[in-house]
Each structure stands twice: as C-alpha cells, then as structure tokens.
Amino acid sequence: MPPGGGPALLDPVHSSPTAPRTAPTRAGLVLAALIAVAAVANLGLAVANVALPAIGREFDASQTALNLVAVGYSLGLAASVLYFGAVGDRYGRKLLLILGMVVTVPADCLAAWAPNIDVLFGARVLGGLAAGMAYPTTLALIAALWSGPARTRAIALWAATGGAIAALGPLCSGILLEHFWWGSVFLLTLPLAAIALLMAVVLVPNHVNETTEPVDHVGGVLSIVLVGALILGINFAAVPNETALIVGLFAVAAAGLVAFLVRQRRARNPLYDLHTAARPTFWVAACAGIIVFGSLMGAMFIGQQFLQNVLGYSTVDAGLAILPAAAFMVVVAPRSAKLVEARGARFTLLFGYLFVFLGFVTMLLLWKENISYWKVALGYSFVGIGVGLAGTPASHSLTGSVPVKRVGMASGTADLQRDLGGAIMQSIFGALLTAGYAAAAGAAITASGKNVNSTVQAELTKSFSSAADTASRYPASVQQQIIAGAKTSFLKGDEWAYTAGIVAVLLGAVLVYFKFPKLAEERRLLAAYHAEDSDETAAETALPTNKALEPA
C-alpha cells in the first residue's frame, strides 16, 4: 500500500506498490499555475449566466438566443478539447497553455463590446476555443507530472477549485453588473488570464512525456463538426418552424459520428484510441462525468434566471446564492480523493450521484415563487456536495486507464465531461425551459380571453425578458398581470428542466452501478491495462533498434 493507504493499482504509471511516487520540482507552485489556467476556463463558463436577463433586455433576445449565448463558450470548448489535447501531446502542452491565455484576451473584449447578439455568440465560441487550447493540457500535465496518491489529491484539488470558481463566477459578475454595463462580466477573466499566463511561462515545464507521433488532423476536424452540430441541434430543438435546420444539424452530427469512428479505426495514429476508450473504467467514467458536471452547469444556468426573474434577486444576491455549492465542492473534494483510494471510483461516483439527485428534487419541489433563501441554499448545497464527490473519480478513472503517451486523450475526455456535459445539459435545460415557458405563456393568454394580437403574443411567449420588456409599455395594473403570468410560465418551464435533470442522474447512476467495476475488479483491470500499455510502449521503443539490425 502506498503512503496514505490508497491502492497502488489506481496509478496507471507506477502500478507496483514499491514503485517510486513522483512529483515535479516546486510541485505546489506548478499545481497553482495549472489551476490558475484552468480557473480562466472555468470562470469563462460561468460569467454569462448572471448577465442573461440584462443581455435579454439589451438585445430583446429570445430564450433560444440567450441559451446560445450561455452555451456558446461550452460549445467552443467541448468541440475542440479532443483535438487540442492531441495537438498538445505532439507539439508541446506548455505552448497550448500560453496560446490559450493569449487568445482569451481578444475573445473576451469582443464579447464585452459586442454590437449584437450574433457577435456576442461568436465571441463566446471563440473564447471557448481559446479555453480548449489551455484547459485540456492542465489535467494532462497533472497526469504526466504526478503519480500515486499525490496525483489523486492534485486532481481532486484541480476539480474542486475549477468547480468552485465556476460557481463563484456569478457572484463576481453580479457585483460588476451593479456598477457597470452587461459586457463588463466578460472582462472579469482578463486579470486572471494575465496572472495565469505569467505563471505558466515561469513555472510549467517545457516538455513532459510528449509524443513524436503525428496528429490525426482529419479526426480532429470531424470531432469539432460532430460536437458542434450536436450541441446546436439540441439548442434549436425547441424552436418552432425550424424543422429543416434541426434535422440538418442532427444529420450532420450523425454523419460526423460515423465518419469519426471510421477514421479512428483506420488511422495509423488515431486521435481517439477506441481500444482504450472501450475499457469500462474509461467509457463509463466519461459518461458519468458528463452527467455530473452537466448537472452543475445546468443547475446554475436555470437557477440564475429563476433567482432574478421569479424571486427578484439582484445580480449580486443571485451570485451570493450559489456560494453553498462552491463551498461544499471545495470542502468535499479532498474527502472524495480519500474515498476513491479507500472504496474505489464506483462507490464514490454513486455517492455523489445521490446528492446531485437530491439537489434536483429540491429544485423541482421547493423552488417556487416567494420561497425563503434556505430552500435555494439547500438545492445548491446538495448539487455542490454531489459534484465534489463525483468529480474526482470521474476524472481520476480516465487518467488511470490510459498510458502516459495518451494522457492528452484522457485529459481531453475529462475536459469533455465538463464542457460537453455542460453544453448538453444547458442545451437540454434551455430547450425545455423555452418550450415549457412558451407553452404555458400561450395557454395563459388563451385562458385570459383577451384579444392579443400576434405580434404582442410572440413577444410574451418569446422569453421572460421579452415579456417584461413588453409589460413596461402598459399601465401598472397590466404590467403586474403580465409579469405574474411570465413568472408562472417560467416556473412551468423550469419544472420540465429539473425533471430532465432527475432522469439524467438516475440513468447515470444505473450505468455506473451495473457497468463500472467494483473496487477489487477495478484494481485488477487497472493493473492489467498498465501491463498491456507498458508492453506496447517497450515494443515501440525497441522497434527502431530492431529495424536498424535488419539488412538493407
């Protein structure tokens, strides 16, 4: 048993109990630099949510447009992490860190001063691509530089800090919105990006276990098309009169998936090793993480609008309301690392799922109009505990299932958990909120018996922000009726979203329970994977020497 009592077989690099445990020189500072880079990406994910009502008013945006602004960053990040992870493995992970921090600056400035909602969406996607350069390499470097229980602790701190910063983003954004315009929230990451850039340049090693094999650029492009089309298709699924666009996007996603799988099976050096991905400790953990991290982003996305639109919270109060989730993620994550070492990833994942489930049940049953804050805090606390528990095993199992030369694939998948999970869950939640709101608002207008022309009806059913803007043009008594109806309609829509969250968590729990190996089998499998990967690496290393001995 290694120091700390954790099972040595959880480490893919040094599976022997007597093998040395490694950590980089100035390990604490290097980890701080990697967490700072990851923090820029995590903060960028969250800053838009609290500003959505203000953005809706500024551009008279539909709920679908607001959904796209919220998910644009996740879209860019999710679509690019696999490709950029492989690029970092080949051309230098530190280089990708630096490029990502540099590109973040113009992307955030463009978002802050966007003249219309379309440019804002494009800027958010560009910011996500910048994060896609930097974020995958942070976990890849942790996996390459640390081993043993120290790696588990480093991943736990990385995951907890990232989730906590994502949860703190709305608070910081709310403070800015109290004093500045809506675009100021997108400038929040700039000081942190400058600090992270300096730390990366000074502290992060230049090259760590990088491969010399060529990058599968065709597979990279296909992965971008596949993920991008899927996320956009989900976002537009609830939009009326867009059947052709929706079918086209899902068709592109399906074709991209088929082409990607065919390419990965035939490519000499595939972007995504399907043999490794088929390992149960890899693919089940990947699916589990998508739901866990997607639940966090989905809850924050809907919750911020609920707090401001229905409960009437200020932007600062809405940001403060999320603090229980951030606090519990930070507190629970170190315990999660110990739990993974002692009880295995399966147990820890299921324990985390239980709390995420309780969070969505709380939101569905208790988050109503005029509720006390403790009910809000309870829902966020449950989700924070669940993500704090489940985040570490979801990421740790991925890095523990691949050889070091494929660590970019593992880190890209771990990042994809967050980004694709966040994008999909936000897209599903947003689509259901849009559909539920529109259906309830339309039914309320019909039930009122009043003669409402088609233009006004379209404004009232488009989004809460649009309804509030329309209400401002009427006398006070009519305003109150419209706002009351909009709140009721919003609550109907978010019930659809929270129900979907409950279903997703239950499906994820069933998958983990039946498909993820128990502790003894997990240790056996990881040891077998390590032996297999070590043999392959040794054979590849010896191959040039053998060739040199062959006659010309």
Steps between C-alpha positions, in 0.01 A plus 500: 500500500637846414522783752159613604351154476379530138526208260809516284314341213295816450810659348544422128863606490642321804279211587747317718463564873878545519525737203614854581240776517583805291421868523658794319747743651312782676191282478276744687586791272466291183158377613398857583597607148297219342200576722527870408484413129206266561334774706494730199308238303263421786430867568425557133241224515301668775520877453221527244227331703434784743501753217241318286201710616695820428614368162142403420383853573787660309441306177131405547624144464296183479551222752674298228745785435574524873552124511756531220687779679511287815612188317729662240809480720430136585442430133841634396673324787323166461550493124874560520635325812568162336682654205699752701584234759667295226673810361641570846623142532694542175616862482528596865245536776655817636470661156126428499464646850661824390307526173173444681564777749606739221190437284275544803569875504353599158216250538387652830537855372288418195231351725504802732439748220292282266263717294235230466406156629654318201844653556470423871432135422799488263725658763387244756587216261844656436556525876410132528754411231766693692412307813512180292867571431590545865257298709571143374871543561457583868373153589739340250794662679369394841475141375850518349674675792340330802439137587359295785274648770659841437345496152158418643529793743619732223207401277260547792630851564494578127140377465374667817663834429371501145146425610515754781625775269222418255255538789663827616482649151139615536580685825788691344288569191213622717724751677617636164144526372406712799744768381570446130335387176417139411820455299721559803448140614704376204800708610510322834739233373761741361700566823496129585607412144799736531604343832451147366704582189792627708486197733486259205801659331711498817394183681369235258763264352556536128463133400364205698460152345377638167465279196671529163213333316307710245165653593185368333383837367215348298366335815538831682289687246236226506483518881439876482222458242339215695487675837411841358209369293367293790496791746343742251239241407396458863478877546274548199286193573233703680487783245180497292512509119866391489445135415734501201783658700452262791492189281802627306707558814421157643572342161840672491569379857406142408709506183788655696481223760508224237786666312693556824468136607602374156797738497615393847489133404704554186744777597857388571517734800138571595397809689288284728616147580174303485667195656591701809165680500321162515645430844215514754703713741528752216171515312272462802693769688476726194123462478462539876701820500296652218188472716668616822663812363211567266270499802706774663497721192132432430399579857695827492360594160135457595554606861641842417200585285261364765659708775483825302181452299278325754641589841611848398855464631755762401797383296719506811249308711457247221878447491520471879225238496731254324774516764383184683573297187852644471572453871389139507695411186822627656434332836387165360756449222794400727272249674403372158866431419536294818175321426620407151819352644314310775171394338558540127360723227168315468394555860609865495319569174175351626528691828541822303206417276277464807563861601457637147167315485394659830597838361273471197214362711535802730490737204198328348294484819610804699616767256178698462401865508568693826702219664748556783869498419571182697316301235723650232812427708386144562472423130839650416662329802385157387630559147833634632550195723412267214739661253774518765465127563457379142734738318823344625425134409357605165828670404733262687363188331568647157863584568545166673383304195743628237876494441693823553545549125118512473450728798379775266214272400413444866525868591302595190229255600504629858459853370236377259308370801469853631462681174285257304306421816448868569412573139258209468331552836474875450368441150243244618401710799482810283294327232258363759480837674428665167234246404343492846494877532352553153233232554397637839503861384293415192250307711473790745431748220230273358343446843490874568241548225665826396557595139879501467643563153760264358790743539441555871436129555833418336676743735326360807585138416856562376670525841453643848719800411293571190177475700637738764604747229154479343336551840689827550295657221169448685338653811610369843201271548558333165875480565439303817273255320754444223793455740297263719410294194862500382618376842244221498602402147868503595432270793322257267801502270758447773295208636554330165873570528540369855303187414742436215786543747352238731458256211859559382642439850300179543616369163860585588472323835362187333788505250764533774338238723484230233798582275774651713714233673502463877815579696681164469420470129592865442846442650547182295398669177720805552798275572428301182465819294829631636678174414353499150592863437853449639556206265380704202721794594803272542435340161466838330819624664692193385363511146752750352790294643361181349457669165859620513616139527313395190700465178457781251 
